Amino acid sequence: MKTWVKLYTEVLTDPKMGMLSWEDRGIWYTLLAVAGFQDERDENEEETGKLGTLDEIAWFCRIDLAQLEAALQRFAGREMVVERDGIYFVANYWKRQRKPTSSKRSLVRQRVTRHREKKREETGNECNDVTASLHSECNVFSSPSPSVSSSESSSVRERKKHTPKIPPAVRVFHENAHRFPAKSWYSDIARIVGEAPDALEFWGKVVKAWVGIGWKPTNVMGMLEFYERHEIPSGKSSARQNEPKQPPRGEVFR
């Protein structure tokens, strides 16, 4: 869960925002906060902008379903939100919320190196002698030598090379829940579900039904229990008793 999201000042001049009513603007700003609260990320750790189902969004916004559906239709008409299998997402959320390319470590290191070289030219100090080590310009950041950087890069490439692939059952989970489970569950899901096509197909039905009912997509244990019983979740399933109570549909919180 993120504790903040970016809000660009261009909302003051953006025609899409200018055509919205004050009520819709309030709902839209709340949706941005909801996406940050959900903080769902894909396998590349990019933020997806997931908002959730209509019931979930209505609860966060504290408005009734009819009012929310009407607002979402207006947003969709302006390509501000998209809906996939009953789950809503803020369009292009990852592009607007991701870290700028200039914040990557390699580029930061290059800027620091250029800064230090400029300071050495101006002062004539070498940052590797005893006296220069006391100068502030020599202590901005420690810039590793090319040989160290090269070895570090090789180490990173080696780690990526040996990084285990995501199990098929976990990918099926993501396709149906629109999020990845906690990584600590990867091995359990792979062990219980396996890789047989029939098993993966049934596992996908279990996950899709579970999420479709509105149960918490983080409750992987509950899904696996249904899978092992070879049972598709339904609104009358006993597992519902273990789910936290949700407010009545359309209830408005003050």
FIROTI-518092 format. One line per field, with one value per residue: residue in three letters; z, x, y of N, C-alpha, C, CB in turn. Coordinates in steps of 0.1 Angstrom, whole numbers, plus 2048, in hexadecimal, padded with zeros to 3 digits. Glycine has a CB too. Example, Ala and Ser with C-alpha at 12.3 -4.5 7.8 and 13.67 -1.06 7.14 Angstrom:
REM residues 2
type <- c(ALA  SER)
nz <- c(84E  847)
nx <- c(884  880)
ny <- c(7C7  7EA)
caz <- c(84E  847)
cax <- c(87B  889)
cay <- c(7D3  7F5)
cz <- c(84E  84F)
cx <- c(884  881)
cy <- c(7DF  800)
cbz <- c(85A  839)
cbx <- c(871  88D)
cby <- c(7D3  7FA)
END
This chain:
REM residues 254
type <- c(MET  LYS  THR  TRP  VAL  LYS  LEU  TYR  THR  GLU  VAL  LEU  THR  ASP  PRO  LYS  MET  GLY  MET  LEU  SER  TRP  GLU  ASP  ARG  GLY  ILE  TRP  TYR  THR  LEU  LEU  ALA  VAL  ALA  GLY  PHE  GLN  ASP  GLU  ARG  ASP  GLU  ASN  GLU  GLU  GLU  THR  GLY  LYS  LEU  GLY  THR  LEU  ASP  GLU  ILE  ALA  TRP  PHE  CYS  ARG  ILE  ASP  LEU  ALA  GLN  LEU  GLU  ALA  ALA  LEU  GLN  ARG  PHE  ALA  GLY  ARG  GLU  MET  VAL  VAL  GLU  ARG  ASP  GLY  ILE  TYR  PHE  VAL  ALA  ASN  TYR  TRP  LYS  ARG  GLN  ARG  LYS  PRO  THR  SER  SER  LYS  ARG  SER  LEU  VAL  ARG  GLN  ARG  VAL  THR  ARG  HIS  ARG  GLU  LYS  LYS  ARG  GLU  GLU  THR  GLY  ASN  GLU  CYS  ASN  ASP  VAL  THR  ALA  SER  LEU  HIS  SER  GLU  CYS  ASN  VAL  PHE  SER  SER  PRO  SER  PRO  SER  VAL  SER  SER  SER  GLU  SER  SER  SER  VAL  ARG  GLU  ARG  LYS  LYS  HIS  THR  PRO  LYS  ILE  PRO  PRO  ALA  VAL  ARG  VAL  PHE  HIS  GLU  ASN  ALA  HIS  ARG  PHE  PRO  ALA  LYS  SER  TRP  TYR  SER  ASP  ILE  ALA  ARG  ILE  VAL  GLY  GLU  ALA  PRO  ASP  ALA  LEU  GLU  PHE  TRP  GLY  LYS  VAL  VAL  LYS  ALA  TRP  VAL  GLY  ILE  GLY  TRP  LYS  PRO  THR  ASN  VAL  MET  GLY  MET  LEU  GLU  PHE  TYR  GLU  ARG  HIS  GLU  ILE  PRO  SER  GLY  LYS  SER  SER  ALA  ARG  GLN  ASN  GLU  PRO  LYS  GLN  PRO  PRO  ARG  GLY  GLU  VAL  PHE  ARG)
nz <- c(800  7F6  805  7F9  7DA  7B9  7AE  793  789  771  771  774  75B  74A  731  734  750  754  74A  75C  777  798  7AA  79C  79A  7B4  7B9  7A6  7B0  7C8  7BD  7B3  7CB  7D5  7C2  7C9  7E3  7DF  7D0  7BD  7AB  78C  77E  777  78A  785  78B  78A  78C  797  7A2  7AC  7B1  7AA  7C2  7D5  7CE  7D2  7EE  7F7  7EC  7F9  7EE  7DD  7C8  7AF  7AB  7A9  793  77E  77F  779  75F  752  755  748  72E  729  728  740  752  752  74D  755  754  769  77B  784  777  77A  75D  74C  764  76D  75E  767  782  786  78F  783  767  76B  785  789  795  786  776  789  795  77F  77D  796  793  77E  78B  79F  790  784  79B  7A3  78E  792  7AB  7AD  7BD  7C6  7CB  7D7  7E7  808  814  804  808  81D  812  809  7EF  7E8  7F5  7ED  7E2  7E2  7C7  7B5  7A6  783  77F  795  791  77A  783  795  784  775  78A  78F  777  777  78D  783  76F  77B  789  795  780  77D  78B  777  783  794  781  775  78B  78B  773  777  78F  78C  799  7AA  7C1  7E3  7E3  7F4  7F2  7DA  7D7  7E5  7D6  7BD  7C4  7CD  7B9  7A1  77F  76B  74F  753  76F  772  764  774  78C  784  781  79B  7A7  798  79E  7BA  7BC  7AD  7BD  7D0  7E5  7F9  7E6  7F0  800  7FC  807  80D  7F2  7E9  7FA  7F0  7D6  7DC  7E6  7CF  7C7  7BC  7C6  7D4  7DA  7EF  7FD  819  81F  81E  838  843  839  83B  846  82F  827  822  800  7EE  805  815  823  83D)
nx <- c(808  806  80E  809  801  80A  7FF  7FA  7FF  7F4  7DA  7CB  7C9  7C3  7AD  79C  798  78E  774  766  74F  74F  748  74F  76A  772  76D  77E  798  797  798  7B2  7BF  7B6  7C1  7DC  7DA  7D3  7E9  7F2  808  819  82A  842  845  838  81F  7FD  7E6  7CE  7AC  796  778  756  748  75D  769  754  752  76A  767  751  737  718  710  703  709  725  729  71F  732  749  744  744  75F  76B  763  774  78B  798  796  797  786  789  77D  76B  77B  788  79F  7B6  7BE  7DD  7EB  804  816  815  81A  832  855  86B  881  89A  89F  8AB  8C5  8DC  8DD  8DC  8F5  905  900  90A  925  92D  929  93D  954  953  957  970  97F  97B  985  99D  9A2  9A7  991  999  9AE  9BD  9B7  9A3  98E  980  971  951  948  954  947  92E  920  92B  93C  93F  95B  961  967  95B  940  93C  93F  92A  914  917  911  8F6  8EB  8EF  8E0  8C6  8C6  8C4  8AD  88F  874  853  83A  823  809  808  808  7EF  7DF  7E4  7D9  7BE  7B8  7C3  7D9  7F8  7FE  80C  82F  838  825  829  837  826  80E  817  81E  807  7F4  802  80C  7FC  7E6  7C9  7C8  7D1  7BE  7A7  7AF  7B1  795  78D  79A  790  775  775  77F  76C  755  75C  76C  78A  7A7  7C0  7BF  7CC  7CE  7B4  7AA  7BA  7B0  796  79D  7AA  795  788  774  760  75F  742  727  71A  72C  73D  754  750  74A  762  76A  770  756  743  737  714  707  709  708  70C  727  72C)
ny <- c(7F4  816  836  84E  85E  86B  88B  89E  8C0  8C6  8C0  8D6  8E2  8CE  8C3  8AD  8AB  8C5  8C3  8B4  8B2  8C1  8AD  896  89A  898  87D  872  879  86B  851  84F  84F  837  824  827  81E  803  7FB  7E7  7D3  7C9  7AC  7B8  7CB  7E2  7FB  7F4  803  7F9  7FA  7EB  7D8  7E3  7E4  7E5  7FD  80F  80D  818  832  83B  83D  837  81B  821  83C  83A  829  839  84E  83F  837  850  856  841  847  85C  850  84C  838  814  7F5  7D3  7B3  7B8  7C6  7E5  7FE  819  82B  82A  82D  824  831  84B  84A  83C  83B  855  850  85C  858  840  82A  828  83E  852  84E  855  870  879  872  883  89B  89A  899  8B2  8C2  8BB  8C5  8E0  8E5  8D8  8C3  8A1  887  870  874  87A  893  89D  88C  897  8AB  8B8  8B4  89D  88A  885  86F  84D  843  827  816  810  7F5  7E9  7F0  7E2  7C8  7C7  7CB  7B3  7A1  7A8  7A1  786  77E  784  772  759  75C  74D  742  74E  739  726  723  739  74E  749  74F  76B  773  76F  77C  795  79E  796  77B  77C  777  764  750  744  72B  719  71B  711  6F7  6EB  6EF  6E9  6E2  6D8  6DA  6D7  6DA  6F4  702  6FE  709  724  729  727  73D  753  751  755  770  77D  77B  78D  789  78B  790  78A  774  759  740  739  736  720  70C  708  700  6E7  6D9  6D6  6E8  702  724  734  74B  740  731  722  72F  749  751  756  76D  791  7A7  7B9  7DA  7E1  7DF  7FD  80D  82C  83C  853)
caz <- c(800  7F6  80D  7F1  7CB  7B2  7A8  78A  788  764  772  773  74D  742  72C  73A  75D  754  746  767  782  7A4  7B0  795  79D  7C1  7B7  79F  7B9  7D1  7B6  7B3  7D8  7D6  7BB  7D1  7EF  7DA  7CD  7B6  7A1  784  780  775  795  781  792  781  78E  79A  7AB  7B2  7AC  7AD  7D1  7DC  7CC  7D9  7FC  7F8  7E9  802  7E6  7D9  7BB  7A3  7A9  7A5  785  775  77E  771  750  74C  755  73D  721  727  728  74C  759  749  754  750  75C  776  783  77E  778  775  751  74C  771  76F  757  76E  78F  788  792  777  763  770  793  789  79C  77D  772  795  796  775  781  7A1  78E  777  795  7A6  787  783  7A7  7A3  784  798  7B8  7AB  7C7  7C2  7D5  7DD  7F1  816  818  7FC  80D  826  80B  807  7E1  7E6  7FD  7E9  7E1  7DE  7B9  7B3  79A  778  781  79F  78B  771  78B  79B  779  772  794  78D  76B  77B  796  77B  767  784  790  791  778  785  788  76F  78C  798  776  774  796  787  768  77C  79B  788  7A2  7AE  7CF  7EA  7DE  7FE  7EF  7CD  7D7  7E9  7CB  7B3  7C9  7CF  7AC  797  771  762  749  759  77C  771  760  77F  795  77F  783  7A9  7AA  792  7A6  7C7  7BA  7A8  7C9  7D8  7F1  7F9  7DD  7F7  808  7F4  80E  80A  7E4  7E8  800  7E6  7CC  7E1  7E7  7C2  7C8  7B7  7D0  7D0  7E4  7FB  802  827  821  820  846  847  832  843  842  827  829  818  7F3  7ED  811  814  830  840)
cax <- c(800  80D  808  807  802  80D  7F5  800  7F9  7ED  7CB  7C5  7C7  7BF  79F  794  795  786  766  760  749  756  745  757  778  774  76D  78B  7A3  796  79C  7C0  7C4  7B2  7CB  7E8  7D8  7D3  7F7  7F4  813  81A  837  84D  844  831  812  7F2  7DA  7C2  7A3  78E  76A  74D  745  768  76B  74A  755  775  763  745  72C  710  714  6FE  711  733  729  71E  73F  753  740  749  76E  76F  761  77F  797  79F  796  793  780  78C  777  765  784  78B  7AD  7B9  7C5  7EA  7EF  812  81E  814  81F  83F  861  871  88D  8A5  8A2  8B1  8D2  8E7  8DD  8E0  903  90C  8FF  914  933  92F  92A  94A  95F  953  95C  97F  985  97A  98D  9AA  9A3  9A4  989  99E  9B9  9B9  9B1  997  983  979  969  944  946  959  93F  920  91D  936  93B  947  964  95B  968  951  933  93B  93C  91C  90B  917  90A  8E8  8E6  8F0  8D4  8BB  8C6  8C0  8A0  885  869  846  833  816  7FD  808  804  7E1  7DA  7E5  7D0  7B0  7B6  7C8  7E4  800  7FE  818  839  839  81C  82C  83A  81A  805  81D  81F  7F9  7ED  809  80C  7F3  7DC  7BC  7C9  7D3  7B1  79E  7B5  7AD  787  78B  79F  787  768  778  780  75F  74C  75F  775  797  7B0  7CC  7BC  7D0  7CB  7A6  7A8  7C0  7A7  78C  7A4  7AD  788  783  768  760  759  735  723  715  736  740  760  74B  74A  76F  76E  76B  749  743  72B  709  708  703  707  714  72D  72D)
cay <- c(800  822  840  85A  85D  877  892  8A7  8CD  8C8  8BE  8E3  8E6  8C3  8C4  8A2  8AF  8D1  8C0  8AD  8B9  8C0  8A0  88C  89C  892  86E  86E  87A  85F  845  84F  84A  828  81D  827  815  7F5  7F9  7DB  7D4  7BD  7A5  7C1  7D5  7EF  7FD  7F1  80C  7F2  800  7E0  7D6  7EE  7E4  7E9  80B  816  80E  822  840  83E  842  82C  815  828  848  836  823  844  855  837  838  85D  855  838  84E  865  847  84E  82B  808  7E9  7C6  7A8  7BD  7CD  7F2  802  826  82A  830  830  821  83B  857  848  836  844  859  849  863  854  833  82B  829  84C  85A  84C  85D  87E  87B  871  890  8A6  899  89C  8C0  8C8  8B8  8CF  8ED  8E7  8D1  8B9  893  882  864  876  87B  8A0  89F  884  89F  8B5  8B3  8B0  890  881  885  860  845  83F  81B  816  809  7E7  7E5  7F1  7D7  7BB  7C8  7C8  7A5  79B  7AA  799  778  77B  783  766  74E  75E  743  747  74E  72D  727  725  747  756  747  757  779  775  76F  785  7A1  7A1  78B  778  77E  76E  759  746  73E  71D  711  71A  709  6EA  6E6  6EF  6E2  6E8  6D1  6E4  6D6  6E0  703  708  6FE  713  731  72B  72A  74B  75C  751  75B  77E  781  77C  799  785  791  788  786  768  74E  734  735  731  713  703  705  6F8  6DA  6D3  6D6  6EF  710  72C  73A  754  739  728  725  737  757  755  75B  77A  79D  7AB  7C5  7E2  7DE  7E6  80A  815  838  83F  861)
cz <- c(800  7FF  806  7E2  7C5  7AC  7A0  789  77B  765  772  765  744  73E  732  748  75D  751  751  771  78E  7AB  7A9  798  7AB  7C1  7B0  7A8  7C3  7CA  7B5  7C0  7DA  7CE  7C2  7DD  7EB  7D7  7C7  7AC  799  786  77E  780  791  787  787  781  791  7A5  7B3  7AB  7B0  7BC  7D9  7DB  7D3  7E8  7FF  7F6  7F2  7FA  7E2  7CB  7AF  7A0  7A4  797  77B  774  776  762  74A  74B  74A  72F  71E  728  735  755  74F  752  74D  75A  769  77F  77C  781  773  768  752  759  773  769  760  77C  791  78A  784  774  769  77E  794  78E  792  778  77D  796  78C  778  78C  79C  786  781  79C  79D  785  78F  7A8  799  78A  7A3  7B6  7B5  7C1  7CE  7DC  7E6  7FF  819  810  801  817  81F  808  7F9  7DF  7EE  7F9  7E9  7DE  7D0  7B7  7A6  78F  779  78B  799  781  778  791  790  775  77D  793  782  76F  784  78D  773  76E  78C  78B  78A  781  781  780  778  791  78D  773  77F  791  77C  76D  788  798  792  7A5  7BD  7D6  7E6  7E8  7FB  7E2  7CE  7DB  7DD  7C0  7B7  7C9  7C1  7A1  78A  767  75C  750  767  77C  76D  76C  78A  791  782  792  7AD  7A5  79A  7B3  7C6  7B6  7B3  7D1  7E4  7EF  7F0  7E4  7FF  7FF  7FA  80C  7FC  7E3  7EF  7F7  7DB  7D0  7E3  7DA  7C1  7C3  7C1  7CA  7DC  7F1  801  811  829  823  82F  84B  842  83B  83E  83A  829  81F  80B  7F3  7F9  810  822  832  848)
cx <- c(809  806  806  808  805  800  7FB  7F8  7F2  7DE  7C4  7C2  7C3  7B0  796  78F  78B  777  75F  75A  751  754  74E  766  77C  775  77A  797  7A3  79B  7AB  7C6  7C1  7BD  7D8  7E6  7D9  7E2  7FA  7FF  814  827  843  84D  83F  823  807  7E7  7CD  7B9  79B  781  762  74A  751  76B  761  74C  760  770  757  73A  724  714  70F  706  71F  733  727  72B  749  750  745  759  772  76D  76C  78C  79F  79F  793  78E  784  787  772  76E  788  799  7AD  7C2  7D3  7F0  7FE  81B  81F  81A  82D  84A  867  87E  899  8A9  8A8  8C0  8DD  8E8  8E0  8EF  90B  90C  909  922  936  931  938  955  95F  959  96B  986  985  984  99B  9AC  9A0  99C  98E  9AB  9B4  9B2  9A3  98B  97B  96F  95B  942  94B  951  931  91A  92A  934  944  94F  95D  95C  95E  943  931  938  92E  912  90B  910  8FB  8E3  8E6  8E4  8C8  8BA  8C1  8B3  896  87A  85C  83E  826  80A  7FC  804  7F5  7D9  7D9  7DB  7C1  7AE  7BC  7D2  7EC  7FE  80B  822  83B  830  81F  82E  82E  810  80A  81C  810  7F2  7F4  809  804  7E9  7CF  7BC  7CA  7C5  7A7  7A2  7B0  79E  785  78F  795  77A  76A  778  773  755  74F  768  783  7A1  7BD  7CB  7BF  7CD  7BD  7A3  7AE  7B7  79C  791  7A5  7A0  782  775  769  759  74B  731  71E  71F  739  74C  75C  74C  757  773  769  75E  74A  737  721  70B  701  703  711  719  72F  73A)
cy <- c(80C  82C  84D  856  86B  87E  89E  8B4  8CF  8C5  8CB  8E7  8DA  8C3  8B9  8A5  8BB  8CE  8B8  8B6  8B9  8B3  896  88E  896  883  86A  86F  86F  853  844  84A  83B  820  81C  81E  806  7F1  7EB  7DD  7C7  7B6  7AD  7CC  7E2  7EF  7FC  7FB  805  7F9  7F5  7DF  7E2  7EF  7E9  7F8  814  818  818  830  844  843  835  827  81C  835  845  831  82F  84C  84D  837  845  85C  84C  83F  858  85D  849  841  820  7FD  7DC  7BB  7AD  7C5  7DA  7F6  811  825  831  834  82F  82B  848  856  842  840  848  851  84F  85F  846  834  82E  838  856  85A  854  86B  882  87B  87E  89B  8A6  89D  8AB  8C7  8C6  8C2  8DD  8EF  8E1  8C6  8AB  88D  875  867  879  888  8A2  897  88C  8A9  8AF  8AE  8A2  885  881  877  859  83F  833  81C  80E  7FA  7E1  7E5  7E6  7CA  7BB  7C5  7B9  79D  79C  7A1  78A  774  77A  776  75A  750  754  749  746  741  72F  72A  733  751  755  74F  766  77C  776  779  793  7A7  795  788  77C  774  762  74D  73F  72F  714  710  711  6FA  6E4  6E5  6E8  6E9  6E1  6DA  6E3  6DD  6EF  709  708  708  721  734  72E  738  755  75D  758  76B  784  783  788  796  78B  789  785  779  75C  741  72F  730  723  709  6FF  6FC  6E9  6D2  6D1  6DC  6FD  719  732  743  74D  730  72C  72E  746  75B  75A  768  786  7A2  7B8  7CD  7DF  7E5  7F3  813  821  83B  84E  864)
cbz <- c(80C  7E8  819  7F4  7C6  7A7  7B2  77C  78B  75A  780  77A  748  749  71D  73A  766  749  739  76E  784  7AE  7AE  786  79D  7CB  7AF  793  7C0  7D6  7A8  7B0  7E3  7D0  7AD  7D6  7F5  7CE  7DA  7B0  7A8  775  777  767  79C  771  799  783  781  79F  7A4  7C0  7B2  7A5  7D6  7D8  7BC  7D7  801  7EF  7DB  80D  7DA  7D9  7BB  7A6  7B6  7AE  784  77A  78C  777  74E  755  762  73D  722  731  71C  754  765  741  755  74F  75E  77D  786  783  770  780  745  743  77C  76A  749  76F  797  77C  79A  777  753  76F  79B  77B  7A3  771  76C  7A2  795  767  786  7AC  784  76D  7A0  7AC  779  781  7B4  79E  777  79C  7C3  7AC  7D3  7BF  7D0  7D2  7EC  81F  814  7ED  814  82F  7FE  80A  7D7  7EB  80B  7DB  7D7  7E8  7AF  7B3  79E  76B  786  7AC  784  769  796  7A1  76D  772  7A2  78A  75F  783  7A0  772  762  78D  78E  79D  76B  781  795  767  797  79E  769  775  7A3  783  75E  780  7A7  786  7B0  7AB  7D2  7F9  7DC  80C  7EE  7C7  7E1  7F5  7C5  7B0  7D7  7D8  7A7  795  76D  769  73B  75A  783  767  755  786  796  770  780  7B1  7A4  784  7A8  7CC  7B0  79E  7D2  7DC  7F2  807  7D1  800  80D  7F1  81D  80C  7DB  7EE  80D  7E0  7C8  7EE  7F0  7BC  7D7  7A9  7D3  7CD  7DF  7F6  7FA  82E  815  81A  84E  844  825  843  84E  818  828  81E  7E8  7E7  81D  80F  832  847)
cbx <- c(7F6  80E  811  812  7F4  817  7EA  803  803  7F4  7C8  7CE  7D4  7C2  79E  79C  7A1  78B  766  76B  73A  752  737  755  77C  769  761  78D  7A3  788  796  7C6  7BD  7A4  7CD  7EB  7CA  7CA  7FF  7E8  821  818  837  84D  852  830  811  7ED  7D9  7C5  79A  78D  764  740  741  775  76B  73C  759  781  75E  749  730  701  70F  6EF  712  738  71D  712  744  753  731  745  773  766  754  77F  7A0  799  78B  7A0  770  79C  781  75F  791  781  7B6  7C0  7BD  7EB  7E8  815  818  806  815  842  86C  874  88E  8A4  895  8B1  8D4  8E5  8CF  8D9  907  905  8F1  912  934  924  91F  94C  95C  945  956  982  97D  96C  987  9B5  999  9B1  97B  9A2  9C2  9C5  9BA  99A  989  982  970  93A  94C  968  941  91E  912  939  93D  93F  972  962  976  951  932  948  947  91A  90F  926  90E  8E5  8F0  8FD  8D3  8BB  8D5  8CB  89B  881  867  83D  830  814  7FD  816  80B  7DD  7E2  7F3  7D1  7AC  7BD  7BD  7DE  80F  7FB  816  846  837  80E  838  846  813  803  82B  824  7F1  7EB  804  81B  7EC  7DB  7B8  7D5  7DD  7AB  79D  7C4  7AF  77F  794  7AD  784  763  786  78B  75A  74D  753  775  79D  7B3  7D0  7AE  7DF  7CE  79D  7B0  7CE  7A1  786  7B1  7B5  77F  782  763  759  762  72A  718  709  743  742  769  73D  746  779  767  776  740  744  72F  6FB  702  6F6  70B  70C  73B  721)
cby <- c(800  828  842  864  857  875  898  8A1  8D8  8BF  8B7  8EE  8EC  8B5  8C3  895  8B2  8DA  8B8  8A4  8B4  8CC  89D  88C  8AB  896  869  878  888  85E  845  85E  852  826  824  835  818  7F3  7FA  7D5  7D6  7C1  799  7C8  7D6  7EF  80B  7E3  814  7E4  80A  7E3  7C9  7ED  7D6  7E2  80E  810  800  81F  841  847  84A  82F  806  82C  850  82B  81A  84D  858  829  837  868  850  82B  856  870  849  859  82B  804  7EB  7C5  79E  7B2  7C5  7FD  7FA  82F  82F  83C  828  813  83E  85C  83F  82D  83C  868  849  871  854  82C  81E  820  850  855  83D  85A  882  870  865  893  8A5  88B  895  8C5  8C1  8AA  8CF  8F0  8E1  8DB  8BB  88B  87F  85A  882  879  8AB  89B  878  8A6  8B9  8BE  8B9  88F  884  88C  85D  83A  84A  80F  811  80D  7E3  7EE  7FF  7D6  7BA  7D6  7D0  7A0  7A0  7B9  79B  775  786  78F  763  74A  76D  73B  73F  75A  725  71B  71B  74B  751  738  756  77C  769  762  780  7AC  7A8  78D  769  77E  775  75E  74C  745  71B  718  728  70D  6E9  6EF  6FE  6D4  6E9  6C4  6E1  6C8  6DA  706  6FF  6F0  712  732  71E  720  74D  758  743  756  782  778  76F  7A0  776  792  791  792  767  74F  735  741  73B  713  709  712  6FE  6DA  6DA  6C7  6EF  711  738  72F  75D  730  72A  718  736  758  749  750  77B  7A8  7AE  7C1  7F1  7E2  7DD  809  80C  844  838  867)
END
